[in-house]
Amino acid sequence: MTLTAAEFLTLGAARQVAVQLDGGEILVRELSVSDRSLVLAMSEVDKARVPALVVRLCSINPDGTPMFNAGQDDAIAALRPDVVDAVARAVMLLGGMMVEEGEEKKD
């Protein structure tokens, strides 16, 4: 079956998952194509800041709006590594960029 443009665009809706953190949870969505470009560009300049960038780009409010803005990058980067890593890991797993230990990555 041939898809229309509208049908094709609905296929690309980002999946979401709740990440359990100390004292609560946050929602994250998978990286979009443009997000992935930003992450790849950042990884060439400053790999240490990539996890915080992923957290900023993909953390969302319940209504789907972004939780953070670019002005909060330093605050996110200053968080405990286990908090940032838990969120970044969930985003990578959701988007298939990473697999759980013992699983094989699907192409």
Buried (B, 14 or more C-beta within 10 A) or exposed (E): EEEEEEEEEEEEEBEBBEBEEEEEEBBBBBBBEEBBEBBEEBEEEEEEBBBBBBBBBBBBEEEEEBBBEEEBBEEBBEBEEEBBBBBBBBBBBBBEBBEEEEEEEEE
